[in-house]
Amino acid sequence: MSTYLNANYGINRIGGEGVGSRKGQGIYEESSTPKFDLGEKLELKDGREFRYANFGAAVGAGLVVSQDVSATCAAESEGTMTAAAAGATEVVVTDATTLGSATADQFAGGYLHIVDDAGEAHQYRIKSNTAASTNAVTFTLYDGLVVAVTTATDVAITGGLYNKLVGATGATDYIVSGVTPIAFTSGYYGWVQTRGISTVLADGTITIGQTLMLSDATAGAVEALDATAVANSHPIVGYATFAPDSGGYVGVALQLP
């Protein structure tokens, strides 16, 4: 991966160069069309890291974001696969509850989990999917099946971490993807920060050095880790670099994938 000096940042930049007409988009810019592949990584010399993402809703700056779980994920579906041999790159799942309203490529970039019975414990990245037809969806995979699946096989889907992002909450859209460095328009593309020092909306009392988790009450915010009540804990976002006012913004040393 090439490294070069970028005048916008004055420091070495790794990745996020783009190709041809798709070249160029800074961390403080949004685009109505994609200039990089979703998930592409941008790393700056000061330790900040970013991933390229698409937004499923308008989101303000300094907010923790997550994929829209209702649009990108599917809960476990039991015994709904059509049998497919090892090596197959297409599989069919028929389930009115989880896939009956699926649209074309709704799950593209996500992950098909084989969770029980034949082929269990394997995972495949989804290249594309058809729209539901009589509740059946055909998934095209990047890699062929390692182990054959049968009509008894159970599956589930986790969406791509950087697709259709919305303000994250501890109760619903909780698969944390990053933090927005600027405000984004619904349907647009840009960078979300995953590592290094960031600025994030604060919820409640936070002290310097405290471990911060996703807020359960305020979309896009962080709150102090609830170490005494496991039931109230949510994904870890990072560590506070100072004590903020509740409702203001806090410096966070991000610890995201």
HELIX and SHEET records of a PDB file:
HELIX    1   1 GLY A   20  ARG A   22  5                                   3    
HELIX    2   2 VAL A   69  THR A   72  1                                   4    
HELIX    3   3 ALA A   96  LEU A   99  1                                   4    
HELIX    4   4 VAL A  230  ASN A  232  5                                   3    
SHEET    1   A 9 THR A   3  ASN A   6  0                                        
SHEET    2   A 9 ILE A  11  ILE A  14 -1                                        
SHEET    3   A 9 LYS A  41  LEU A  44 -1                                        
SHEET    4   A 9 GLU A  49  ASN A  54 -1                                        
SHEET    5   A 9 TYR A 189  LEU A 201 -1                                        
SHEET    6   A 9 TYR A 249  GLN A 255 -1                                        
SHEET    7   A 9 ILE A 236  ALA A 240 -1                                        
SHEET    8   A 9 THR A 211  LEU A 214 -1                                        
SHEET    9   A 9 VAL A 222  ALA A 224 -1                                        
SHEET    1   B 3 LEU A 165  GLY A 167  0                                        
SHEET    2   B 3 VAL A  64  GLN A  67 -1                                        
SHEET    3   B 3 VAL A 176  VAL A 179 -1                                        
SHEET    1   C 6 ALA A  74  SER A  77  0                                        
SHEET    2   C 6 ASP A 154  THR A 158 -1                                        
SHEET    3   C 6 TYR A 111  ASP A 116 -1                                        
SHEET    4   C 6 GLN A 123  ASN A 129 -1                                        
SHEET    5   C 6 ALA A 136  LEU A 141 -1                                        
SHEET    6   C 6 GLU A  90  THR A  94 -1                                        
END                                                                             
